[in-house]
C-alpha cells in the first residue's frame, strides 16, 4: 500500500509513538468502465509499520443505499494485531451488524474491536448503533471502539463500550477527541 497519505500516517505514528487506525478509499480496479474502490481500514503501529489492511466485507445495500455500485467488498477477516493497548481486531461500519466477524476476531485473540464508521441517520438507526456496539462488547467480552462520522447524513455518536457493556464514551453530536483508559484485566475478568 503506497501513497502520500499512508506515508504521512506511517511517519506521524512513528514520530509520535502512537498506533493509528485510519480509513481510506483504496483503488481496487483501475478499469475505467468498472472503476470501484474498497472501503479500507489500516492499522499502523507506534513504530510506524503498516500492521494490517482490512477491506470492508459487508456493503450497505439497504434502505435506498447501494454501496455496491461504487465499492468492492473485501473477503478476508484480517488477524487481530497485538499492540501496546491490547490486541486489536478491525471491522468497518455495517460489518458490525453481522456478529460473526466480531466473534471470529475475538476467537483469534482480539481484546478490542475497532470499527470506524459512517453510520447514516434514520429511523431507529442510532438505537441500533448503540445496541449493536453493546451487544458485540458483551457477547465477546471485549472493548468496542467505534468512531463515527458526524454531520450531513451521518448520525455521529462515536462510542467506546467496555466488556461489560458500559458506555465509556458517547460523543453525541460533538466533534472532538476523548481519552479512555483501556483496562485489559476487565477483558480477563469477563472471560
ChimeraX attribute file (.defattr): number of C-alpha atoms within 10 A of each C-alpha:
attribute: neighborCount
match mode: 1-to-1
recipient: residues
	/A:1	8
	/A:2	6
	/A:3	7
	/A:4	8
	/A:5	9
	/A:6	16
	/A:7	14
	/A:8	12
	/A:9	21
	/A:10	22
	/A:11	16
	/A:12	18
	/A:13	21
	/A:14	18
	/A:15	12
	/A:16	11
	/A:17	13
	/A:18	18
	/A:19	22
	/A:20	18
	/A:21	19
	/A:22	13
	/A:23	18
	/A:24	14
	/A:25	13
	/A:26	16
	/A:27	14
	/A:28	14
	/A:29	14
	/A:30	10
	/A:31	8
	/A:32	7
	/A:33	7
	/A:34	10
	/A:35	14
	/A:36	19
	/A:37	20
	/A:38	23
	/A:39	23
	/A:40	21
	/A:41	23
	/A:42	20
	/A:43	23
	/A:44	25
	/A:45	22
	/A:46	20
	/A:47	17
	/A:48	22
	/A:49	16
	/A:50	20
	/A:51	15
	/A:52	18
	/A:53	20
	/A:54	22
	/A:55	25
	/A:56	23
	/A:57	21
	/A:58	20
	/A:59	22
	/A:60	16
	/A:61	12
	/A:62	8
	/A:63	7
	/A:64	7
	/A:65	11
	/A:66	12
	/A:67	15
	/A:68	15
	/A:69	13
	/A:70	14
	/A:71	21
	/A:72	22
	/A:73	19
	/A:74	15
	/A:75	11
	/A:76	12
	/A:77	18
	/A:78	17
	/A:79	19
	/A:80	23
	/A:81	20
	/A:82	15
	/A:83	14
	/A:84	10
	/A:85	14
	/A:86	18
	/A:87	20
	/A:88	26
	/A:89	28
	/A:90	29
	/A:91	26
	/A:92	24
	/A:93	23
	/A:94	19
	/A:95	19
	/A:96	22
	/A:97	16
	/A:98	12
	/A:99	14
	/A:100	12
	/A:101	20
	/A:102	27
	/A:103	15
	/A:104	17
	/A:105	24
	/A:106	23
	/A:107	12
	/A:108	15
	/A:109	17
	/A:110	25
	/A:111	28
	/A:112	30
	/A:113	28
	/A:114	23
	/A:115	23
	/A:116	22
	/A:117	21
	/A:118	17
	/A:119	23
	/A:120	20
	/A:121	16
	/A:122	12
	/A:123	8
	/A:124	8
	/A:125	13
	/A:126	17
	/A:127	10
	/A:128	12
	/A:129	24
	/A:130	17
	/A:131	13
	/A:132	16
	/A:133	24
	/A:134	24
	/A:135	19
	/A:136	26
	/A:137	26
	/A:138	19
	/A:139	16
	/A:140	26
	/A:141	23
	/A:142	29
	/A:143	32
	/A:144	29
	/A:145	22
	/A:146	25
	/A:147	21
	/A:148	22
	/A:149	19
	/A:150	21
	/A:151	12
	/A:152	9
	/A:153	12
	/A:154	17
	/A:155	20
	/A:156	24
	/A:157	22
	/A:158	26
	/A:159	21
	/A:160	25
	/A:161	25
	/A:162	24
	/A:163	27
	/A:164	19
	/A:165	20
	/A:166	13
	/A:167	16
	/A:168	18
	/A:169	17
	/A:170	17
	/A:171	18
	/A:172	12
	/A:173	15
	/A:174	12
	/A:175	14
	/A:176	7
	/A:177	9
	/A:178	12
	/A:179	7
	/A:180	9
	/A:181	7
	/A:182	15
	/A:183	13
	/A:184	17
	/A:185	9
	/A:186	16
	/A:187	19
	/A:188	12
	/A:189	10
	/A:190	12
	/A:191	11
